[in-house]
Every structure is written in structure tokens, then in C-alpha cells.
Amino acid sequence: MELVPGFSVPVPDPLHLIAMKLQAAKAPHRKQGAQDYSDVVALLELYNMKLNQPLVRDTVLKYGGQFALFHLQSML
């Protein structure tokens, strides 16, 4: 993303951000009730992504597992 002419900032793809948040949510040291799932929901809504879209669903299952899929479905 180029905000200032000649100066660009790399911005991760939304699915990559979702994958990172789901990985973080699974970390054993992560505090219960951390913001990760709320952040994923916000990204899904912001980018108009649905859990029934194959690429989105596959990403959630790969990085968050079945629990993440069920949890996100209950939040949406």
C-alpha cells in the first residue's frame, strides 16, 4: 500500500491476518478471553467474507481447527 508517493508499506492479506489470529488463539500461553476471535469476526465482516466460502473455511480449519469454526459460527 502506498500512502505517500515513493513510500510503500506492506499490508498482509486479510486471510493471512485471520490465520495469524487463529494461531495466536491456540497458543497455550494465551489468556482466556483474548481478543483474537473478536478480531477474526471483525475481519470477516469488514472484508465481507463468509465461513461457507471454501478458502475462508479451509483457512479457519487449517489454523484454528474445528473448535475455531464452531466458535466463529456462534459469534456471527
N, C-alpha and C positions, 0 to 999 in steps of 0.2 A: 504494500500500500504506500503510495507516495502522497504525503501530506504537504510537503514543502518541495518545490521544484529541485530536483537533483538529490533529494534525501528520501530514501525509501526504508520502510520498516516492515520486516516480515511478519505476517499475521497468520497464525495457524488456521487451517480449515476447521469449520465447526465440528465435523465428525472427529477430528483429531483432539479437539478440546474435550469433547464428550468422552472419548477413550481415556484421556488423562484423568478426568474427574472420576470416572468409574474405577480406574486403577487405584487412585488415591482412596476411594471409599472402601476398598477391600483391604487396605493396609492394616496390619494388626495393631499398630500404634495409633491408629486414627481414633479420635474422640467420638464417642457415640453421639449421634445427632449433628454431626458436622454438616456443613453447608453443601456438600458435594451433590446430593440428589436434587436439591432445590436448584442448584446451578445447571444441572443437566436439563431439568424441566424448562428452565428459562431459555436455554439454548435451543431446545426443541421448538418452543413456542416462537422465539424470535426469528428462527430460520424456517418456520412453517414445516418442520419435519414431523413425521408420524412414525410411531413404533411399528406399524404394519408395513412400512416401506422396507424392502429386503435389505438394503445397505445399512439402514439405521438399525434394524432388528439384529442383523449379523454383528454389527459393531457392539451393541449393548450386550449380546450374549458372549461375544469373544472376550470383552474386557470387564464385564460386570457379572456375567453368569445369569442363570435363571432367576435367582433372587432379585437381581437388579431389574430385570424385565418386569417381574411381578410388582415390585415396589414402584417402579416408574408408572406402570399402568394404573396403579391405585392413586397416584398423585395427579394424573392427568384427567 
